[in-house]
Amino acid sequence: MENHFGQTDIEGQISQIEITQSFLEKQIKLAEQEKNKNEKLYKTLGTTCGLAIVILLI
C-alpha cells in the first residue's frame, strides 16, 4: 500500500485515510478468519498426536 499522505489537499487526505481504514478493516477480518481456521487445525492436530502417543505407549 502506497503512502500518499501529505501530497494532496484536505479532501484528498480524508479520502486516503478512509481508503487506508477500509484496507485495514479487510485485513483484520482476513486475519481473524485465518486465526479461527488455524486454531481448529492445531487443536485437532494436538489431540490426534496425543492419542497417537497414548496408543504407542499401550
Secondary structure, 3 states (H helix, E strand, C coil): CCCCCCCCCHHHHHHHHHHHHHHHHHHHHHHHHHHHHHHHHHHHHHHHHHHHHHHHHC
